[in-house]
Amino acid sequence: MSWSDLERLVTDAETSKDLKQTLSQCRSRQELLQTARQLGYRLTRADLDNAWLEHHNASAVNGAGAADRWAAASS
């Protein structure tokens, strides 16, 4: 399942300044997917959608924030 690759990507980005910078330059979800795949992560759009929903639901409980801004910029 590619969900584990998404978790690995997040962990790697948290510990690698270069990876974090590369990913931060992505301007859409599609570009993020393409970049991640080129780097060897097996992600799907469904993985990103599910992660966004999880994050968005957590933000709704704790107040709106970065999830809303990311969704608006990525759509």
CYANA upper distance limits for C-alpha pairs under 8 A (distance plus 0.5 A):
  1 MET  CA      5 ASP  CA      8.30
  2 SER  CA      6 LEU  CA      6.99
  2 SER  CA     41 TYR  CA      8.48
  2 SER  CA     42 ARG  CA      5.96
  2 SER  CA     43 LEU  CA      5.80
  2 SER  CA     44 THR  CA      7.46
  2 SER  CA     47 ASP  CA      7.63
  3 TRP  CA      7 GLU  CA      6.89
  3 TRP  CA     43 LEU  CA      7.64
  3 TRP  CA     47 ASP  CA      6.47
  4 SER  CA      8 ARG  CA      6.65
  5 ASP  CA      9 LEU  CA      6.50
  5 ASP  CA     41 TYR  CA      6.09
  5 ASP  CA     42 ARG  CA      6.45
  5 ASP  CA     43 LEU  CA      6.97
  6 LEU  CA     10 VAL  CA      6.76
  6 LEU  CA     41 TYR  CA      7.78
  6 LEU  CA     42 ARG  CA      8.27
  6 LEU  CA     43 LEU  CA      6.78
  6 LEU  CA     47 ASP  CA      7.66
  7 GLU  CA     11 THR  CA      6.72
  8 ARG  CA     12 ASP  CA      6.46
  9 LEU  CA     13 ALA  CA      6.48
  9 LEU  CA     36 ALA  CA      8.29
  9 LEU  CA     41 TYR  CA      7.48
 10 VAL  CA     14 GLU  CA      6.67
 11 THR  CA     15 THR  CA      7.03
 12 ASP  CA     16 SER  CA      6.38
 12 ASP  CA     19 LEU  CA      7.84
 13 ALA  CA     17 LYS  CA      7.45
 13 ALA  CA     19 LEU  CA      5.81
 13 ALA  CA     20 LYS  CA      5.23
 13 ALA  CA     23 LEU  CA      8.49
 14 GLU  CA     20 LYS  CA      7.38
 16 SER  CA     20 LYS  CA      6.64
 17 LYS  CA     21 GLN  CA      6.62
 18 ASP  CA     22 THR  CA      6.67
 19 LEU  CA     23 LEU  CA      6.63
 20 LYS  CA     24 SER  CA      6.52
 21 GLN  CA     25 GLN  CA      6.99
 22 THR  CA     26 CYS  CA      7.79
 23 LEU  CA     32 LEU  CA      7.06
 23 LEU  CA     35 THR  CA      7.92
 23 LEU  CA     36 ALA  CA      8.49
 26 CYS  CA     31 GLU  CA      6.04
 26 CYS  CA     32 LEU  CA      5.88
 26 CYS  CA     35 THR  CA      8.36
 27 ARG  CA     31 GLU  CA      6.96
 27 ARG  CA     32 LEU  CA      7.98
 27 ARG  CA     73 ALA  CA      7.85
 27 ARG  CA     74 SER  CA      7.03
 28 SER  CA     32 LEU  CA      6.73
 28 SER  CA     73 ALA  CA      7.57
 28 SER  CA     74 SER  CA      4.87
 28 SER  CA     75 SER  CA      7.22
 29 ARG  CA     33 LEU  CA      6.63
 29 ARG  CA     45 ARG  CA      8.26
 29 ARG  CA     48 LEU  CA      8.17
 29 ARG  CA     74 SER  CA      5.95
 29 ARG  CA     75 SER  CA      7.78
 30 GLN  CA     34 GLN  CA      6.69
 30 GLN  CA     45 ARG  CA      8.27
 31 GLU  CA     35 THR  CA      6.56
 32 LEU  CA     36 ALA  CA      6.54
 33 LEU  CA     37 ARG  CA      6.55
 33 LEU  CA     43 LEU  CA      7.01
 33 LEU  CA     44 THR  CA      7.53
 33 LEU  CA     45 ARG  CA      7.66
 34 GLN  CA     38 GLN  CA      6.64
 35 THR  CA     39 LEU  CA      6.81
 36 ALA  CA     40 GLY  CA      6.96
 36 ALA  CA     41 TYR  CA      5.81
 36 ALA  CA     42 ARG  CA      7.99
 36 ALA  CA     43 LEU  CA      7.65
 37 ARG  CA     41 TYR  CA      5.40
 37 ARG  CA     42 ARG  CA      6.27
 37 ARG  CA     43 LEU  CA      7.16
 43 LEU  CA     47 ASP  CA      6.84
 43 LEU  CA     48 LEU  CA      8.24
 44 THR  CA     48 LEU  CA      7.25
 45 ARG  CA     49 ASP  CA      6.63
 46 ALA  CA     50 ASN  CA      6.45
 47 ASP  CA     51 ALA  CA      6.56
 48 LEU  CA     52 TRP  CA      6.50
 49 ASP  CA     53 LEU  CA      6.65
 50 ASN  CA     54 GLU  CA      6.68
 51 ALA  CA     55 HIS  CA      6.62
 52 TRP  CA     56 HIS  CA      6.31
 52 TRP  CA     67 ALA  CA      7.47
 52 TRP  CA     71 ALA  CA      8.29
 53 LEU  CA     57 ASN  CA      6.42
 54 GLU  CA     58 ALA  CA      6.74
 55 HIS  CA     59 SER  CA      6.60
 55 HIS  CA     67 ALA  CA      6.92
 56 HIS  CA     60 ALA  CA      6.59
 56 HIS  CA     64 ALA  CA      8.32
 56 HIS  CA     67 ALA  CA      5.93
 56 HIS  CA     68 ASP  CA      7.64
 57 ASN  CA     61 VAL  CA      7.01
 58 ALA  CA     62 ASN  CA      6.82
 59 SER  CA     63 GLY  CA      5.71
 59 SER  CA     64 ALA  CA      5.70
 59 SER  CA     65 GLY  CA      6.94
 59 SER  CA     67 ALA  CA      7.49
 60 ALA  CA     64 ALA  CA      6.03
 64 ALA  CA     68 ASP  CA      7.15
 65 GLY  CA     69 ARG  CA      7.31
 66 ALA  CA     70 TRP  CA      6.48
 67 ALA  CA     71 ALA  CA      6.57
 68 ASP  CA     72 ALA  CA      6.69
 69 ARG  CA     73 ALA  CA      6.72
 70 TRP  CA     74 SER  CA      6.43
 71 ALA  CA     75 SER  CA      6.49
